[in-house]
């Protein structure tokens, strides 16, 4: 392995190949749904081909071999010599898994583990045409006339091009009349018989590919006159004259030979061509690579706009994510200084001071937003893996499932993108396994045989809403109540009092499962409680909706970023605390003499809804004196996952954006604390971790 190669080249390969492999997983599943999509077949072929080329440059032979075998399969498929079916896709997806595994080994500078010989043999077998279904040779559809591209989407393989050249050589040896003075053209090129293609052969090749007419060579007399006055000829060629091949025509030829973007030409290939003869390849084995030519003066270059995207790579810079984190921390410090100055400015009567603080507030907010944008990634990075997950799981369960995705371009913090990956996998697998019924059962219920799982994302203010919805059987509250009693989560009386929504939320209880048999997919009850815990760690909320026989929907609400957090500042005694605003549902003033005791716990009733009540001052503030229960207090209703409780607080300070600072080593792991921050008045406030606080004290 050439890991000793230039590290910049290796990093470029990792970035480019990583993006291609992410896309390939989605494209392969899409291909199974649309097996006749020529553009998709060509895109997948080019994907494997590009990864193979980069791996070959780095001498990663095991990766090259696997990509080459997969590439051969898609060369057969795009030439319509074999049909796409599920068995073929199983083999190709297994090959992609091996390529991904080797790619990770390259990323980690580990020795590559080659793909199994059986897999390579299976790919090689699929790279041969099916008996009785082999398509006609490539030149035949090209000869049907006009400028129609080949039936495989415009690509022509090297072997097919070689066959065309052989046919031309045979015609010449049998005395076929040349299109122009062959000897002169051969002399111009210095050809020695078979090493290079002559002008006449190239003209004849164009005639075979596209028919005579648009690319037909000029008569000898006109060509001589064109050679005497190259300046007018260049202008005429650019304007579409029959004498010369124009830039547009040559670009179209390259596109027909190799597909758009697939040409191995370099960026300079769009330059204007010689005015006296058409561009031609130097060697037969590289048909699409034109000879380097000086740019014709005065000739228009209409093909250039199509190449404007080439320099795009120069407008981007690769930045270490740790540097972005450092910048974000500095912006956080600036936010704290802004908050402090706002407090001081409010106490001042100086008008100039007020204006300066106001301007600082605007600039800081804009800078904070801009830096956050550099950390944002589209959630498509998570969504892209689900077509494969659903496809494989549906095949193993003998179900027919269609995955629909919306809002893939929704952006959120890169740390959240990584953290949401596992919870969403659990939820999607749960929808396919528990939600979608078997095809026969769906048919008896009057539903289509194919079920649908819909995954969507959208931004709502400073939060992201994610939903996983299926049109399956839905959840039966009575079954959930019975299971809760069987597993000892509730006694019968408590279970009977549960609302339907509370029953649906039981699926997030640890060890809870409605499956009677344990399988390799589900049944142990360890998936959904992991989801609940992870979403809680992200300061997110979960809610469940379901209708028996119609389907279920799980909604996740998470903040856009974890770096800077909007909070509700509260006072407990003379100490400041910050409650994450995402957890706060509502606030009201309460007469504490009107509380109730339910199941041994103090509760309040608000709009006929019961909330457990907690005096968190008793947990968080040391009080050596006798506890006095005030007659009136502020109550903050907070949500923890799917539950809502009331916190009694002494004073409400207001809303404030804070930067989370980790606790010192001596305080790390303190129950109920997510970190600390500095408030606008210069005090240190602890940030409350609501799920951890209730789990430890409640």
C-alpha distance (Angstrom), angle and dihedral (degrees) to the residues before:
residue distance angle dihedral
X1 . . .
X2 3.76 . .
X3 3.80 97.3 .
X4 3.78 86.4 136.5
X5 3.82 87.1 69.0
X6 3.78 120.9 108.8
X7 3.81 106.2 -56.7
X8 3.82 90.8 -140.6
X9 3.82 90.5 58.4
X10 3.80 90.3 48.9
X11 3.81 91.4 50.0
X12 3.81 90.9 49.6
X13 3.81 89.3 52.4
X14 3.81 91.9 48.8
X15 3.81 92.0 51.0
X16 3.81 96.6 44.5
X17 3.81 97.0 40.1
X18 3.82 91.4 43.7
X19 3.81 91.4 56.8
X20 3.83 91.7 45.8
X21 3.82 93.5 49.6
X22 3.82 91.8 48.6
X23 3.79 89.1 52.9
X24 3.82 94.0 44.0
X25 3.80 92.8 61.2
X26 3.81 90.6 57.0
X27 3.81 93.7 40.9
X28 3.81 93.5 52.5
X29 3.80 92.9 53.3
X30 3.81 89.3 46.1
X31 3.81 89.7 51.0
X32 3.81 91.0 57.7
X33 3.81 87.7 57.7
X34 3.84 92.8 44.9
X35 3.82 106.5 29.1
X36 3.83 94.7 167.6
X37 3.82 96.5 55.2
X38 3.82 103.2 122.5
X39 3.81 94.0 -172.4
X40 3.79 90.3 54.3
X41 3.82 92.3 48.2
X42 3.79 90.8 50.6
X43 3.81 92.1 46.8
X44 3.82 92.2 52.2
X45 3.83 90.8 46.0
X46 3.81 90.2 52.1
X47 3.80 91.0 46.1
X48 3.82 93.7 57.2
X49 3.81 89.7 40.3
X50 3.82 92.9 53.7
X51 3.81 93.5 47.8
X52 3.81 89.2 47.6
X53 3.80 91.3 51.7
X54 3.81 93.6 50.7
X55 3.80 92.0 45.3
X56 3.80 90.4 49.2
X57 3.79 91.1 53.5
X58 3.82 88.8 54.2
X59 3.86 90.9 44.4
X60 3.80 93.0 -118.6
X61 3.80 93.0 155.6
X62 3.82 98.2 175.2
X63 3.80 90.6 54.0
X64 3.81 91.6 45.2
X65 3.83 92.5 52.7
X66 3.81 94.7 51.0
X67 3.82 93.5 45.5
X68 3.81 90.9 46.4
X69 3.81 92.8 53.8
X70 3.83 91.1 47.5
X71 3.81 90.4 46.4
X72 3.82 90.3 53.8
X73 3.81 90.4 54.3
X74 3.80 91.3 55.0
X75 3.78 91.8 45.2
X76 3.83 87.3 59.8
X77 3.82 91.8 44.1
X78 3.79 95.8 50.3
X79 3.80 90.3 49.4
X80 3.83 88.1 55.1
X81 3.80 94.2 -119.6
X82 3.80 92.1 126.0
X83 3.81 136.1 25.1
X84 3.81 126.9 -122.4
X85 3.82 112.4 -114.7
X86 3.81 136.9 160.9
X87 3.81 94.6 -98.5
X88 3.80 91.3 53.5
X89 3.81 90.5 47.6
X90 3.83 90.6 51.6
X91 3.80 89.7 58.4
X92 3.81 94.5 43.6
X93 3.82 92.6 48.3
X94 3.80 89.6 50.1
X95 3.81 87.4 52.4
X96 3.81 89.7 51.1
X97 3.82 89.6 51.1
X98 3.81 89.2 54.5
X99 3.81 91.5 47.1
X100 3.82 89.8 50.8
X101 3.80 91.1 48.8
X102 3.81 91.4 51.2
X103 3.80 90.2 45.6
X104 3.82 89.9 56.4
X105 3.80 88.9 49.8
X106 3.81 89.2 53.4
X107 3.81 89.5 49.4
X108 3.82 90.1 52.1
X109 3.84 93.4 43.2
X110 3.81 91.0 -118.1
X111 3.78 129.2 145.5
X112 3.81 110.9 -89.3
X113 3.80 120.7 -110.7
X114 3.83 106.3 -143.2
X115 3.80 119.8 -130.8
X116 3.84 113.0 -95.6
X117 3.80 115.0 -87.0
X118 3.82 89.6 -124.4
X119 3.81 90.4 58.8
X120 3.81 93.4 49.1
X121 3.82 89.4 47.9
X122 3.82 90.5 50.5
X123 3.82 90.5 50.3
X124 3.81 91.6 48.1
X125 3.81 89.6 51.0
X126 3.80 90.2 52.4
X127 3.81 89.9 48.4
X128 3.81 89.3 68.7
X129 3.83 119.8 85.2
X130 3.78 117.5 -99.8
X131 3.80 111.9 -104.8
X132 3.78 111.4 -96.2
X133 3.79 94.3 6.5
X134 3.79 101.2 76.6
X135 3.76 110.5 135.7
X136 3.77 124.0 -126.0
X137 3.79 117.9 -87.0
X138 3.79 116.2 -81.4
X139 3.85 101.0 -107.9
X140 3.82 93.4 60.3
X141 3.80 98.7 70.6
X142 3.81 89.3 41.8
X143 3.81 90.7 57.7
X144 3.78 93.8 58.3
X145 3.78 87.8 96.2
X146 3.75 139.4 -111.9
X147 3.76 124.5 56.2
X148 3.81 96.3 -60.7
X149 3.81 113.9 145.4
X150 3.78 121.8 -125.0
X151 3.79 116.6 -76.6
X152 3.79 90.8 -110.5
X153 3.76 93.1 68.7
X154 3.83 99.2 -80.2
X155 3.82 100.5 -61.0
X156 3.79 120.9 127.7
X157 3.78 120.7 -167.8
X158 3.80 125.3 -131.0
X159 3.82 90.9 -111.9
X160 3.79 91.8 54.1
X161 3.80 91.0 48.9
X162 3.81 90.0 50.6
X163 3.83 89.1 53.2
X164 3.80 90.0 53.6
X165 3.80 91.2 51.1
X166 3.82 91.0 48.6
X167 3.80 89.7 51.6
X168 3.80 90.0 51.5
X169 3.80 92.4 50.3
X170 3.83 90.4 50.4
X171 3.82 91.1 50.6
X172 3.78 90.7 50.4
X173 3.80 93.5 49.7
X174 3.81 90.2 51.2
X175 3.82 90.9 56.6
X176 3.80 100.9 -97.3
X177 3.84 108.8 173.4
X178 3.81 112.8 -106.9
X179 3.80 120.8 -125.3
X180 3.82 92.6 -127.9
X181 3.80 139.6 -1.2
X182 3.80 97.9 -47.1
X183 3.77 95.5 -173.9
X184 3.79 92.6 54.7
X185 3.82 92.7 46.9
X186 3.78 90.7 46.7
X187 3.75 90.4 49.4
X188 3.81 91.8 50.1
X189 3.76 91.0 55.2
X190 3.75 96.6 41.2
X191 3.78 90.0 -127.8
X192 3.75 117.7 -179.8
X193 3.77 100.7 -156.7
X194 3.81 107.4 -82.5
X195 3.78 106.5 10.6
X196 3.80 96.9 83.5
X197 3.78 137.0 25.2
X198 3.82 114.5 -113.4
X199 3.79 126.5 -136.0
X200 3.81 90.3 -106.0
X201 3.79 92.9 52.4
X202 3.77 91.0 48.0
X203 3.81 91.4 50.2
X204 3.81 90.6 49.1
X205 3.80 89.8 48.4
X206 3.80 90.5 52.9
X207 3.81 89.5 49.6
X208 3.81 90.6 52.4
X209 3.79 92.4 47.4
X210 3.79 99.0 43.8
X211 3.79 108.6 10.9
X212 3.79 125.0 -111.3
X213 3.76 117.2 -60.0
X214 3.78 118.9 53.1
X215 3.81 95.3 45.8
X216 3.82 98.8 26.1
X217 3.79 114.8 136.7
X218 3.79 120.1 -108.6
X219 3.83 121.1 -104.1
X220 3.79 113.9 -94.1
X221 3.80 94.1 -107.5
X222 3.77 93.9 53.0
X223 3.79 92.0 46.2
X224 3.81 90.4 54.0
X225 3.80 91.5 50.0
X226 3.78 89.9 47.6
X227 3.78 89.9 53.4
X228 3.85 91.1 54.7
X229 3.79 93.7 55.6
X230 3.79 110.0 30.8
X231 3.81 96.8 169.1
X232 3.86 97.7 65.0
X233 3.81 89.4 40.1
X234 3.78 91.5 57.2
X235 3.76 90.8 53.0
X236 3.77 91.9 45.9
X237 3.79 92.2 48.9
X238 3.76 91.2 52.6
X239 3.78 91.6 50.8
X240 3.78 95.1 56.6
X241 3.85 103.5 -92.4
X242 3.82 117.6 168.8
X243 3.84 90.1 -128.8
X244 3.79 96.5 73.5
X245 3.78 139.2 25.8
X246 3.80 107.9 -109.5
X247 3.80 127.1 -141.4
X248 3.80 90.4 -104.5
X249 3.80 91.8 51.5
X250 3.78 93.3 48.0
X251 3.82 92.0 48.0
X252 3.82 89.2 50.2
X253 3.80 89.7 51.4
X254 3.82 90.1 52.9
X255 3.80 90.6 48.2
X256 3.80 91.0 50.7
X257 3.80 91.4 48.5
X258 3.78 98.1 46.8
X259 3.79 108.9 8.6
X260 3.79 124.0 -106.6
X261 3.78 110.9 -50.1
X262 3.78 91.7 3.0
X263 3.79 97.2 97.4
X264 3.79 115.0 115.0
X265 3.81 89.3 -139.7
X266 3.77 119.8 123.2
X267 3.79 124.6 -121.0
X268 3.82 92.5 -90.9
X269 3.79 91.7 64.3
X270 3.80 90.1 88.7
X271 3.80 91.8 66.9
X272 3.81 117.8 114.0
X273 3.80 116.3 -83.4
X274 3.82 132.0 -124.8
X275 3.80 111.4 -73.1
X276 3.80 96.4 -138.1
X277 3.81 102.2 55.8
X278 3.80 141.7 7.2
X279 3.78 120.8 -87.1
X280 3.78 112.8 -99.0
X281 3.79 138.0 -173.6
X282 3.78 119.6 -98.9
X283 3.81 94.2 -139.4
X284 3.78 133.2 21.3
X285 3.79 92.3 -124.6
X286 3.80 92.4 61.6
X287 3.79 101.2 46.2
X288 3.78 97.4 162.7
X289 3.82 98.3 49.0
X290 3.82 109.5 93.1
X291 3.79 124.3 -151.4
X292 3.82 112.3 -96.5
X293 3.82 107.6 -101.5
X294 3.82 134.4 -176.6
X295 3.78 112.9 -103.4
X296 3.80 112.4 -99.2
X297 3.79 111.8 -118.7
X298 3.77 115.6 -119.8
X299 3.81 93.3 9.2
X300 3.78 115.8 132.4
X301 3.81 115.7 -125.7
X302 3.80 106.0 -147.9
X303 3.80 91.9 166.7
X304 3.82 93.3 64.6
X305 3.84 97.5 84.3
X306 3.81 89.0 60.9
X307 3.81 88.3 58.9
X308 3.80 96.8 48.7
X309 3.81 90.6 101.5
X310 3.82 91.8 62.0
X311 3.84 97.2 84.9
X312 3.83 90.8 49.5
X313 3.80 90.7 104.4
X314 3.80 89.3 64.9
X315 3.81 91.3 60.7
X316 3.80 92.8 62.6
X317 3.78 131.8 70.1
X318 3.81 128.4 -159.0
X319 3.81 109.6 -127.1
X320 3.79 126.8 -174.0
X321 3.81 109.3 -114.1
X322 3.81 89.6 -132.4
X323 3.79 88.5 64.1
X324 3.81 89.6 52.8
X325 3.80 88.8 50.8
X326 3.81 90.2 51.6
X327 3.81 91.0 50.7
X328 3.80 89.7 48.4
X329 3.80 90.2 52.2
X330 3.81 90.7 51.5
X331 3.81 90.6 49.7
X332 3.79 87.1 50.6
X333 3.79 90.4 55.2
X334 3.80 88.7 49.7
X335 3.82 89.5 53.0
X336 3.81 89.7 54.0
X337 3.81 91.1 50.5
X338 3.82 89.3 48.0
X339 3.81 90.5 52.6
X340 3.80 90.6 49.7
X341 3.81 92.9 49.3
X342 3.81 91.0 48.2
X343 3.81 89.8 57.5
X344 3.81 91.9 47.3
X345 3.80 91.6 44.6
X346 3.79 91.7 52.1
X347 3.83 89.4 56.1
X348 3.79 92.0 49.6
X349 3.79 126.2 83.5
X350 3.81 93.6 -157.0
X351 3.83 108.4 119.1
X352 3.83 92.9 -157.8
X353 3.79 89.4 53.1
X354 3.81 90.5 52.9
X355 3.83 91.4 51.4
X356 3.80 93.3 47.8
X357 3.80 92.4 49.5
X358 3.81 90.2 46.4
X359 3.82 91.2 52.2
X360 3.80 90.8 47.0
X361 3.81 89.1 52.1
X362 3.83 91.8 53.7
X363 3.83 94.2 46.4
X364 3.81 92.8 45.6
X365 3.80 92.1 49.9
X366 3.82 91.7 49.5
X367 3.82 92.1 46.6
X368 3.78 91.1 48.1
X369 3.81 90.5 51.1
X370 3.83 92.5 47.5
X371 3.80 93.8 49.7
X372 3.80 90.8 47.0
X373 3.81 88.9 53.6
X374 3.83 89.9 58.0
X375 3.80 88.5 58.4
X376 3.79 94.4 46.8
X377 3.79 122.9 108.0
X378 3.81 129.5 -179.2
X379 3.78 113.5 -103.0
X380 3.81 85.4 -127.5
X381 3.81 85.3 90.7
X382 3.82 86.1 70.0
X383 3.81 97.9 33.6
X384 3.82 92.5 51.9
X385 3.80 92.9 74.4
X386 3.81 96.4 53.3
X387 3.83 100.7 77.0
X388 3.81 87.6 62.2
X389 3.83 93.1 43.6
X390 3.82 92.2 51.3
X391 3.81 93.6 43.2
X392 3.81 94.8 51.8
X393 3.81 94.5 42.6
X394 3.82 93.3 47.5
X395 3.83 90.6 52.0
X396 3.81 92.7 49.3
X397 3.83 91.3 48.8
X398 3.84 93.5 43.2
X399 3.81 90.6 -121.6
X400 3.80 132.4 135.0
X401 3.80 110.3 -130.0
X402 3.79 131.7 170.2
X403 3.82 118.3 -160.3
X404 3.82 118.0 -148.6
X405 3.82 120.0 -170.4
X406 3.81 129.1 -165.7
X407 3.80 132.2 -178.5
X408 3.81 96.5 21.3
X409 3.82 91.0 154.7
X410 3.82 93.1 59.2
X411 3.82 107.7 126.1
X412 3.78 127.5 -139.0
X413 3.79 138.4 158.4
X414 3.82 114.4 -61.5
X415 3.81 90.7 -126.0
X416 3.81 90.0 56.4
X417 3.81 91.8 47.6
X418 3.79 89.6 58.1
X419 3.82 94.3 41.5
X420 3.83 94.6 50.3
X421 3.78 95.0 53.1
X422 3.83 98.9 85.1
X423 3.84 97.5 40.7
X424 3.81 91.3 51.2
X425 3.82 91.7 48.9
X426 3.82 89.3 54.4
X427 3.81 92.1 48.9
X428 3.81 95.0 47.1
X429 3.81 92.2 47.5
X430 3.82 89.0 48.2
X431 3.82 90.9 53.4
X432 3.81 92.2 51.2
X433 3.81 94.9 43.4
X434 3.82 103.2 37.4
X435 3.79 102.5 19.3
X436 3.81 109.1 42.7
X437 3.80 114.1 65.6
X438 3.80 126.9 -142.1
X439 3.84 113.5 -83.3
X440 3.82 94.5 -109.2
X441 3.81 92.4 50.8
X442 3.82 91.4 48.6
X443 3.79 90.3 50.1
X444 3.82 92.0 52.5
X445 3.81 89.3 50.2
X446 3.82 90.4 54.5
X447 3.81 94.7 -106.7
X448 3.81 128.6 126.3
X449 3.81 112.9 -89.7
X450 3.80 89.9 -119.8
X451 3.80 116.3 72.0
X452 3.80 123.6 -149.9
X453 3.80 129.2 -136.0
X454 3.82 114.0 -168.8
X455 3.79 120.7 -159.1
X456 3.81 116.0 -171.9
X457 3.80 139.8 170.5
X458 3.80 131.8 -169.6
X459 3.77 137.8 164.7
X460 3.80 118.5 -116.0
X461 3.79 111.7 -177.0
X462 3.79 108.5 -59.1
X463 3.81 92.5 -16.4
X464 3.79 138.2 76.7
X465 3.80 120.6 -133.3
X466 3.80 116.1 -152.4
X467 3.79 122.6 -176.1
X468 3.80 133.0 -173.0
X469 3.80 111.4 -164.6
X470 3.80 132.7 176.2
X471 3.80 134.2 -176.7
X472 3.80 92.9 -139.5
X473 3.79 134.7 117.2
X474 3.79 97.5 -57.5
X475 3.81 123.8 -144.1
X476 3.80 126.8 -64.1
X477 3.85 110.3 -140.8
X478 3.82 91.9 -156.3
X479 3.81 92.3 56.2
X480 3.80 90.0 48.8
X481 3.84 91.4 50.5
X482 3.80 90.9 50.4
X483 3.80 92.5 48.9
X484 3.82 91.0 48.6
X485 3.82 90.5 55.3
X486 3.83 92.4 44.7
X487 3.81 91.7 52.8
X488 3.81 92.9 46.1
X489 3.81 95.2 -116.4
X490 3.84 91.3 125.3
X491 3.77 135.4 7.1
X492 3.79 117.4 -120.4
X493 3.82 95.7 -96.6
X494 3.80 93.9 50.3
X495 3.81 91.5 44.8
X496 3.80 91.4 52.5
X497 3.81 90.1 55.0
X498 3.82 93.4 54.8
X499 3.79 116.2 111.5
X500 3.81 119.2 -131.5
X501 3.82 91.0 -103.1
X502 3.81 90.6 52.1
X503 3.80 88.8 50.1
X504 3.80 91.0 53.2
X505 3.80 89.6 51.0
X506 3.81 89.4 58.3
X507 3.81 88.3 82.0
X508 3.83 87.3 75.7
X509 3.83 93.2 57.9
X510 3.81 114.8 112.5
X511 3.79 112.3 -98.0
X512 3.81 93.3 7.9
X513 3.81 117.5 138.3
X514 3.80 134.1 153.0
X515 3.81 91.6 -152.7
X516 3.80 115.6 105.7
X517 3.80 93.1 -163.3
X518 3.79 125.6 52.0
X519 3.81 114.8 -131.5
X520 3.79 135.3 172.0
X521 3.82 87.4 -95.9
X522 3.80 104.0 47.6
X523 3.78 147.1 -31.3
X524 3.81 102.5 104.1
X525 3.80 96.0 87.1
X526 3.80 95.0 -131.4
X527 3.80 99.8 114.1
X528 3.79 108.4 67.6
X529 3.81 96.7 42.6
X530 3.82 87.3 55.8
X531 3.80 88.0 53.5
X532 3.82 91.6 51.4
X533 3.81 92.5 48.4
X534 3.80 93.7 47.9
X535 3.80 94.8 47.5
X536 3.81 88.9 48.3
X537 3.81 90.3 53.7
X538 3.82 88.1 54.2
X539 3.83 90.6 53.7
X540 3.78 87.5 -111.9
X541 3.80 134.2 141.2
X542 3.81 132.5 -133.6
X543 3.78 128.4 -153.5
X544 3.80 131.3 175.9
X545 3.79 130.5 -151.5
X546 3.80 124.1 -178.2
X547 3.79 142.1 164.2
X548 3.78 120.9 -163.3
X549 3.80 110.3 -110.3
X550 3.81 93.3 5.2
X551 3.81 105.2 69.4
X552 3.79 143.7 -103.0
X553 3.79 138.2 -91.5
X554 3.79 129.1 -158.9
X555 3.82 117.4 -164.9
X556 3.81 123.8 -161.3
X557 3.80 122.7 -166.7
X558 3.81 117.0 -166.5
X559 3.83 132.9 165.4
X560 3.81 119.3 -101.2
X561 3.80 92.0 -120.8
X562 3.78 138.9 10.2
X563 3.82 95.4 -153.1
X564 3.82 100.7 77.2
X565 3.79 117.1 26.3
X566 3.82 131.4 -163.6
X567 3.81 107.6 -134.8
X568 3.78 142.5 178.2
X569 3.81 108.5 -122.6
X570 3.84 113.5 -142.1
X571 3.80 136.0 176.4
X572 3.81 124.9 -133.1
X573 3.80 105.4 -174.3
X574 3.79 104.4 -43.1
X575 3.81 95.6 -30.7
X576 3.81 126.8 98.9
X577 3.79 123.4 -132.1
X578 3.82 131.8 177.8
X579 3.81 122.8 -139.4
X580 3.85 113.8 -160.8
X581 3.79 105.0 -112.3
X582 3.80 90.9 -137.7
X583 3.82 88.1 69.0
X584 3.81 95.2 48.3
X585 3.80 114.9 97.9
X586 3.81 103.5 169.2
X587 3.82 143.0 -25.3
X588 3.81 129.8 -141.5
X589 3.80 142.4 160.1
X590 3.81 114.5 -106.8
X591 3.77 139.2 -163.7
X592 3.80 99.8 -134.7
X593 3.81 92.2 -157.9
X594 3.81 88.1 72.6
X595 3.79 98.4 63.8
X596 3.80 124.8 121.4
X597 3.80 134.8 -143.1
X598 3.82 115.3 -127.5
X599 3.84 120.5 175.7
X600 3.82 88.6 -13.8
X601 3.83 93.8 -54.6
X602 3.80 129.0 109.7
X603 3.81 110.5 -113.3
X604 3.77 140.4 173.1
X605 3.79 128.2 -145.8
X606 3.80 116.5 -137.0
X607 3.80 119.3 176.4
X608 3.81 90.0 -17.2
X609 3.81 90.8 -54.1
X610 3.81 121.6 117.4
X611 3.82 120.5 -135.1
X612 3.83 124.8 -175.1
X613 3.83 109.5 -123.8
X614 3.82 123.9 -138.8
X615 3.82 127.9 -172.7
X616 3.80 95.9 -148.4
X617 3.83 91.6 -178.7
X618 3.81 86.9 74.5
X619 3.80 89.2 57.3
X620 3.80 101.5 41.2
X621 3.84 107.7 30.2
X622 3.81 124.3 60.4
X623 3.80 109.8 -128.3
X624 3.79 116.7 -175.5
X625 3.78 94.5 -179.8
X626 3.78 130.5 70.7
X627 3.77 113.3 -68.3
X628 3.77 112.5 -110.3
X629 3.75 115.4 -159.9
X630 3.83 107.7 -147.3
X631 3.76 118.1 -135.6
X632 3.82 91.6 -130.4
X633 3.80 131.3 31.4
X634 3.77 144.0 158.1
X635 3.81 115.6 -98.5
X636 3.79 121.9 -157.6
X637 3.82 114.6 -161.9
X638 3.81 107.9 -147.0
X639 3.80 130.1 -173.4
X640 3.78 120.9 -135.0
X641 3.77 108.2 -172.5
X642 3.79 103.0 -59.2
X643 3.84 97.2 -15.6
X644 3.81 130.0 82.8
X645 3.82 125.8 -154.6
X646 3.82 137.1 170.0
X647 3.84 124.6 -114.5
X648 3.81 117.8 -158.6
X649 3.85 110.6 -141.6
X650 3.80 133.0 179.3
X651 3.81 100.0 -137.5
X652 3.82 140.0 6.0
X653 3.82 113.6 -139.3
X654 3.82 101.0 178.3
X655 3.79 143.2 -107.9
X656 3.80 119.4 -44.5
X657 3.80 136.5 168.3
X658 3.79 110.2 -125.0
X659 3.78 136.8 -174.2
X660 3.80 113.8 -130.1
X661 3.78 112.4 -125.5
X662 3.82 118.1 -170.2
X663 3.78 116.7 -114.8
X664 3.78 118.5 -106.8
X665 3.79 120.4 -93.7
X666 3.81 92.3 -97.7
X667 3.82 91.9 54.2
X668 3.80 100.3 38.6
X669 3.80 112.2 123.8
X670 3.82 94.2 26.0
X671 3.83 104.8 158.9
X672 3.79 114.6 -109.3
X673 3.82 95.8 11.5
X674 3.84 122.2 111.9
X675 3.81 95.3 179.5
X676 3.79 141.6 -69.2
X677 3.79 138.9 -85.5
X678 3.80 141.4 -175.8
X679 3.80 114.8 -110.8
X680 3.78 127.2 -140.6
X681 3.82 91.9 -97.6
X682 3.80 91.6 53.8
X683 3.82 97.6 -102.3
X684 3.78 124.3 132.9
X685 3.81 113.0 -117.4
X686 3.77 127.7 -169.9
X687 3.83 116.4 -133.1
X688 3.79 112.2 -131.2
X689 3.81 119.6 -131.8
X690 3.82 98.9 -150.9
X691 3.86 99.6 -163.2
X692 3.80 92.6 46.2
X693 3.83 92.2 45.5
X694 3.80 93.6 53.5
X695 3.78 93.7 41.6
X696 3.81 91.8 54.4
X697 3.81 102.0 37.0
X698 3.79 106.5 17.7
